[in-house]
Amino acid sequence: MKTLLRAIPIVIVAMVIVYALPVFNSATQTESNKDQAKINEQVIKKPKTGMVQKTVPVDGLANYIGISVDLFTQQFGEPVRKDETAYDFQWWIYNQKDKDYLQVGVKDGKIVTIFALGNNLDVAPFKIGMAIDSIYSTATLYPNFEVEYNEDTYELELSENDMNNHPLIAFDNGTFAILILDQFANKVMGIRYLDVSTLMYMNLYEVVSKTPIPSVSQDNLDWNAVNQGNQQETFEIINVLRRRNKVPSLEMNPSLNALSSQIFAEYRKPLEESKINNELSNKKIEAFLSTKQDNFKELDSLYSNQTTDATWIVGSLFSLESQRELIMNKQFKSIGINYQKHEALLLLTSDL
C-alpha cells in the first residue's frame, strides 16, 4: 500500500507532462506563426519602386559600347581630330560627311559613349530622322529608371521635358541610349549611347534615390582645350542640322567670338559690393548687345548655364521653339560661339 501511495504523485506528474506538452507546443507554434506572419506582412508591405524597366535588344552602334577603340577604327578608320572633354573621356570626331557625322567617346582605350548624328549610320532598332511616333512600336519610354552601378542602386527620374526631348532607353547588355528628339519636326534628331558609368558621371537626369552620385574631379582639367572642343563641335553639329533642314551653313565669325568673350569677361569682373549679382543672364546679354547693334545688321543670342557638352546643349536648344527658330533662321549668315566651362554663349548675325 505504501508503495502504491508513493507512486501516485509520480503518475500524476507524468500525466500532466503528457497532456500539457502538446498544449505548450501548440501555443509556442502559434506565437512563432504570429511572428512569422508579422515578418511576411512587413515583406509584403515593403514598397516596390516600380522602376524595373524593360530593355531593348542591343543592335547597331550600341554594340560598340565597351569594346576596344582599335576594333572600331578597323571599320571606321581614324578620326579627323580628338577633342578633350570635362568627363574623363576624349571625343574622337568623325565628320567627313553630314550623313556620317559621328563622335566616339574613348577612355582608357575603350569606347564609353557615342553620339550619332548622321542619318546614314546604323542606329538600329531606331533610325535618325524616323518619326517620333514610330519609337513606341520599338520601345517603351519610362519616366523612372533603376540603375545598378558599383554595387549600388540608383533611381533616376525623367522630367516631362526629358520625356519629350531626350528620353532614355535601356539595352539588354547593360548600356543605354538617349534619343535626342526634334519635337517641332517630329523626328529623331540624333542618338547618344552611353555605358552606365558615363550616364551617372554626366548627371543628365535627376537622381531621386539617397545613394550619392559618383563624381569626376574637374580640378586639373585643361579648360581651354575643353572649351575649344565644345566650340568646334557645336559649330559642326549646328551646320549638319541646318543643311539637313535645307538651310545654308553658318560661317564662324571671329568678331562674334571676340564679342562673346567680351561679354563673359564683363560679367566676371570682381565687384566692390559683393551683394550685387554679377552672374551672366539672358537679360544682361541683351542689354550688353543693345550697345553693339550698330556694328551688325542683326544680332541675336542664345545662352545656357546648364550644359554638359556640345551634344547635349544643341539638343537642349532645339527643345524650345524660339531657340530652334534662331538656329534654323535662313537670314543668319555667321555665328560666334564661346564656352566658359559649363556655360555656353552663341551669337548669330546676318553679317558675314
C-alpha positions in Angstrom: 0.0 0.0 0.0 2.8 2.4 0.9 4.5 1.7 -2.4 1.2 2.5 -4.3 0.8 5.7 -2.4 4.4 6.8 -3.2 3.7 6.1 -7.0 0.6 8.2 -7.2 2.4 11.6 -7.3 4.8 10.3 -9.9 1.9 9.2 -12.1 0.1 12.5 -11.7 3.3 14.4 -12.7 3.7 12.2 -15.7 0.1 12.7 -16.8 0.5 16.5 -16.5 3.6 16.4 -18.7 2.0 14.2 -21.3 -1.2 16.2 -21.6 0.3 19.7 -21.2 3.2 19.3 -23.6 1.1 19.4 -26.8 -0.7 22.4 -25.5 2.6 24.2 -24.8 4.0 23.3 -28.2 0.8 24.5 -29.8 1.0 27.8 -28.0 4.6 28.2 -28.9 3.9 27.3 -32.5 1.1 29.8 -32.5 3.4 32.6 -31.3 6.0 31.6 -33.8 3.4 31.7 -36.6 2.3 35.1 -35.4 5.9 36.4 -35.5 6.4 34.9 -39.0 3.2 36.4 -40.1 4.4 39.8 -39.0 7.6 39.3 -40.9 5.7 38.2 -44.0 3.4 41.2 -43.6 6.4 43.5 -43.5 7.8 42.0 -46.6 4.5 42.3 -48.4 4.1 45.9 -47.3 7.6 46.8 -48.4 7.0 49.4 -51.2 8.1 48.4 -54.7 9.9 51.0 -56.7 8.2 50.1 -60.0 11.3 51.2 -61.8 12.4 48.0 -63.3 12.3 49.0 -66.9 12.1 46.6 -69.9 15.2 46.5 -72.1 15.6 46.7 -75.8 17.8 44.1 -77.6 21.2 45.7 -78.3 21.9 46.4 -82.0 23.7 48.8 -84.3 26.2 51.2 -82.9 25.2 50.3 -79.3 27.3 47.1 -79.8 30.5 49.2 -79.8 30.0 50.5 -76.2 32.6 48.8 -74.0 34.8 47.5 -76.8 38.4 48.4 -77.8 38.6 51.5 -79.9 41.1 49.6 -82.1 38.3 47.3 -83.3 36.2 50.4 -84.1 39.0 52.1 -86.2 39.4 48.9 -88.2 35.9 49.5 -89.6 35.5 53.3 -89.4 39.1 54.5 -89.8 40.9 57.2 -87.9 39.1 60.3 -86.6 39.6 63.7 -88.2 40.6 65.0 -84.7 40.4 64.3 -81.0 38.7 66.7 -78.5 39.1 67.0 -74.8 36.1 66.8 -72.5 35.2 67.6 -68.9 34.2 64.0 -68.2 37.3 61.8 -68.2 37.0 60.7 -71.8 38.1 62.0 -75.2 35.8 62.7 -78.2 37.1 61.2 -81.4 35.4 63.2 -84.2 34.2 61.6 -87.5 32.6 64.2 -89.6 33.8 63.7 -93.2 30.2 63.7 -94.4 26.9 65.0 -92.9 25.3 61.7 -93.3 28.1 60.0 -91.3 28.7 62.6 -88.6 29.8 60.7 -85.5 31.5 61.4 -82.2 33.1 58.5 -80.3 34.0 58.9 -76.6 37.2 57.0 -75.7 38.5 56.3 -72.2 41.5 54.0 -71.5 41.4 52.6 -75.0 37.7 51.6 -74.8 34.5 53.2 -76.1 32.3 54.6 -73.3 29.9 56.8 -75.3 28.9 57.5 -78.9 27.0 60.4 -80.4 25.3 59.5 -83.7 24.0 62.4 -85.8 24.4 61.3 -89.4 21.3 59.8 -90.8 23.3 57.1 -92.7 24.5 55.5 -89.5 23.4 52.1 -88.2 21.4 53.0 -85.1 19.0 50.1 -85.2 16.4 49.4 -83.9 15.9 53.2 -84.3 16.8 55.5 -87.2 17.9 59.1 -87.5 15.1 61.0 -89.0 12.4 58.5 -88.0 9.0 59.9 -86.9 8.8 60.2 -83.1 5.5 58.2 -83.1 7.4 55.2 -84.6 9.5 55.0 -81.5 6.6 53.5 -79.5 6.4 50.4 -81.7 10.0 49.7 -80.9 10.5 50.6 -77.2 8.5 51.7 -74.2 9.5 55.1 -72.8 9.8 55.1 -69.0 9.8 58.1 -66.7 11.7 56.2 -64.0 14.8 54.0 -64.2 16.6 51.8 -61.7 20.3 51.6 -62.5 22.8 49.2 -60.9 26.3 50.6 -60.7 29.3 49.8 -58.4 27.1 47.5 -56.3 24.7 50.4 -55.6 21.2 51.1 -56.9 20.3 54.5 -58.3 16.8 55.7 -59.1 16.6 58.1 -62.0 13.5 60.3 -62.7 12.9 61.9 -66.0 11.1 65.2 -66.1 8.4 66.0 -68.6 11.0 67.9 -70.6 13.3 64.9 -70.6 10.5 62.6 -71.8 9.6 65.0 -74.6 13.1 65.8 -75.8 15.7 63.2 -74.6 14.1 60.0 -73.3 16.3 57.2 -72.0 16.4 53.7 -73.4 18.0 50.7 -71.7 19.6 47.9 -73.7 19.8 44.2 -72.6 23.6 44.4 -72.4 23.5 47.0 -69.6 24.2 50.0 -71.8 21.9 53.0 -72.6 20.8 55.3 -75.3 19.4 58.8 -75.2 17.1 59.7 -78.1 17.5 63.3 -79.0 14.2 64.5 -80.4 13.1 67.4 -82.5 9.5 67.8 -81.4 8.8 70.5 -84.0 9.9 68.4 -86.9 8.5 65.3 -85.2 11.8 63.4 -85.8 14.6 61.7 -84.1 17.5 64.2 -84.4 20.3 62.1 -83.0 21.2 59.3 -80.6 23.6 59.3 -77.7 24.9 55.9 -76.5 26.5 55.5 -73.0 27.8 52.9 -70.6 26.4 53.1 -67.1 29.4 54.9 -65.6 29.2 57.7 -68.2 25.5 58.0 -67.7 26.0 58.5 -64.0 29.0 60.8 -64.2 27.4 63.2 -66.6 24.4 63.6 -64.2 21.9 64.1 -67.1 18.8 63.1 -65.2 17.6 63.7 -61.6 18.7 61.1 -59.1 15.8 60.6 -56.6 17.4 57.9 -54.5 19.5 58.6 -51.5 22.6 56.9 -52.9 25.3 59.6 -53.5 26.1 60.3 -57.2 29.6 59.4 -58.3 31.6 62.4 -59.3 34.5 63.2 -61.6 37.2 65.6 -60.5 37.4 68.6 -62.8 40.1 70.4 -60.8 43.0 69.7 -63.1 41.3 70.0 -66.5 42.7 72.0 -69.4 39.6 74.1 -69.7 40.9 76.0 -72.7 41.1 72.7 -74.6 37.7 71.6 -73.3 36.1 74.9 -74.3 37.7 74.8 -77.8 36.4 71.3 -78.4 32.9 72.2 -77.3 33.0 75.3 -79.5 34.0 73.4 -82.7 31.6 70.5 -82.1 28.7 73.0 -81.5 29.6 74.7 -84.8 29.7 71.5 -86.7 26.6 70.0 -85.2 24.5 73.1 -85.9 25.6 73.2 -89.5 24.8 69.5 -90.0 21.3 70.2 -88.7 20.9 73.3 -90.8 21.9 71.5 -94.0 19.6 68.6 -93.1 16.8 71.2 -92.9 17.8 72.8 -96.3 19.2 75.8 -94.5 22.6 77.2 -95.6 25.6 76.7 -93.3 26.9 79.3 -91.0 30.4 80.8 -91.1 32.4 81.1 -87.9 32.7 84.8 -87.2 35.9 85.9 -85.4 34.3 89.2 -84.4 31.4 87.5 -82.8 33.7 85.1 -81.0 35.6 88.1 -79.6 32.3 89.8 -78.6 31.1 86.7 -76.8 34.4 86.6 -74.9 34.0 90.2 -74.0 30.6 89.5 -72.6 31.9 86.7 -70.4 34.8 89.0 -69.2 32.4 91.8 -68.4 30.4 89.7 -66.0 33.5 88.0 -64.4 34.9 91.3 -63.1 35.2 91.5 -59.3 32.6 93.8 -57.8 33.1 96.2 -54.9 29.7 95.3 -53.4 29.6 91.5 -53.0 25.8 91.5 -52.7 25.3 92.6 -56.3 24.5 89.7 -58.6 27.2 89.7 -61.3 26.2 86.4 -62.9 25.5 86.2 -66.6 21.9 86.1 -67.8 19.9 86.5 -71.0 18.7 89.9 -69.8 22.2 91.1 -69.2 23.4 89.7 -72.6 20.5 91.6 -74.4 21.4 94.8 -72.5 25.0 94.5 -73.5 24.3 93.6 -77.1 21.9 96.6 -77.4 25.0 98.8 -77.4 26.6 96.8 -80.3 23.6 96.8 -82.7 25.1 99.5 -84.9 28.0 97.1 -85.6 25.8 94.4 -87.1 22.7 94.3 -89.3 21.0 91.9 -86.9 22.3 90.3 -83.8 20.7 87.6 -81.6 22.0 85.4 -78.7 21.5 82.0 -77.1 22.8 81.4 -73.6 22.9 78.3 -71.4 24.4 77.7 -68.0 23.4 74.1 -67.7 25.5 72.5 -70.3 27.3 69.2 -70.1 28.9 69.1 -73.6 28.1 70.2 -77.1 25.9 67.2 -78.0 23.6 68.0 -75.0 23.4 71.8 -75.4 22.4 71.7 -79.1 19.7 69.1 -78.3 18.5 71.3 -75.4 18.4 74.4 -77.6 16.2 72.5 -80.0 13.7 71.8 -77.2 12.4 75.4 -77.3 10.7 76.6 -80.4 12.1 80.2 -80.2 15.6 78.9 -79.8 15.2 76.4 -82.6 13.9 79.1 -84.9 17.0 81.2 -84.3 19.3 78.3 -85.1 17.4 77.4 -88.2 16.9 81.1 -89.3 17.9 81.4 -93.0 18.7 85.1 -92.6 21.7 84.4 -90.3 25.0 84.0 -92.1 27.5 83.7 -89.3 27.9 82.6 -85.7 30.1 83.2 -82.7 30.4 80.5 -80.0 32.1 80.7 -76.7 32.2 78.2 -73.8 33.3 79.0 -70.3 33.4 75.7 -68.5 29.7 74.8 -68.1 28.3 78.0 -69.7 27.8 78.5 -73.4 27.0 81.7 -75.4 26.1 81.7 -79.1 25.8 84.9 -81.1 24.2 84.9 -84.6 24.1 87.7 -87.2 23.1 88.2 -90.8 26.6 89.7 -91.4 29.5 87.6 -92.7 
